[in-house]
Amino acid sequence: MTGWMGSLFRRELRLAVRVGGSGLVGVLFFLAVVTVIPFGVGPDLNLLARIGPAVLWIGALLATLLGLDRLFQADRDDGALDLILMSGRPTELVVLVKCAAHWVATGLPLVIAAPVLAIFLNLEPVAIGAVTITLLVGTPALTLIGAIGASLTVTLRRGGLLLAVLVIPLAIPVLIFGVSAADAAVNDPVPFLTPFSILCALTLISAVVGPFASAAALRFSSD
Amino acid sequence: MFTGLSFSVGSGASLQVTGANGIGKSSLLRTIAGLVSLTEGELTVEDGDPELTVGEHCHYFGHQNSNKPALTALENLSFWRDFTAPMSKTVFDGSAQAPLAALEMLGIGHTASIPAAYLSAGQGRRLALARLIVTPRPIWLMDEPTSALDTTSEAHLLYLMNLHLKRGGMIITATHTELALSKKQKLHLQAAELA
């Protein structure tokens, strides 16, 4: 990682850690979503084990959306976004580095919390491992897709809700393949690797499309 | 937005843009910075780096300080030093102070390890100004540079601006107060006569 990218990454991480535990808030929200589901569906352990991976994935998706609106808005509010656009660094790479730091601060804690929360849902060890791995591979895609929504809504005062509406449809493929890979690990007939490879491919695609679309939207937003 | 607008600023010269409120002084600066795209006309930097846009030759010192309250003054400044792409020495050999030296020079060296949230308005302004002297760039675009500064800081600002001009830099300011800059030109924006 060259100097300026490292510097940007460290700044974003420092801000995320100091400004008020965005990672922790995400994990708490994740915990709230996951613990409330068993109260809704009742104490059927088999049912919980069957829908467990889906519950964890939806919880992770919602928790990711929670912190995304600040991804560029904080920089826009204090004028730093203008300076970033003038800095002479490729905006696409800036977006990618910001997403990476954002994922480490908010996505990674969700992945780490997932095995603990999976126990609440009566998942068996294999399923716990599968869900954690799919979340590890899939949550970066959620952040990168979310960056598009974050840059489109950067000029709006309360863009958080619009962002969720914009991002959720785009995140559906990630959700489908994430959950089906986790299911495939437990239910034999389908091989685990097929949906899992598609999930990896989705993450790689969003690592390309996300920064380009997001950078274009940011350049447009300064007009 | 603008019609019949044409101007040039030579090396070592400054341009003071004046005009009534809302006439478009800030918009002019933002257009030069590349933050507002041109619909017509062109902007060029002679003898600049052909690979860079006009905006990438510029420092923009606007109304907002862009200091992150959670980071210390030194962290804020060091980030901008690392992040902002400098000019190559052949194009412009300007001031490239070390961050701590720049803070000392602006008289806020003692705040280096204090989070920017605790800085006063004037100190925050000076921290933003320090950004301009840690990365060399030939053109300074300054929107109301003297706001929130006391008389000593204002004198200091003028000293820095004149130093920049002496090194062959250019300054374009939008301001209402007279600034004692060397080789000053003026550009007065006026509302167009409605036919």
Interface residues (C-beta under 8 A of the other chain):
Chain A: G3 W4 S7 L8 R11 R14 L15 R18 V19 D78 G79 A80 D82 L83 I84 L85 M86 S87 G88 R89 S222 D223
Chain B: R30 A33 G34 L35 V36 S37 L52 G55 E56 C58 Y60 G62 H63 Q64 N65 S66 N67 K68 A70 L71 E75 S78 F79 W80 D82 F83 T84 A85 R131
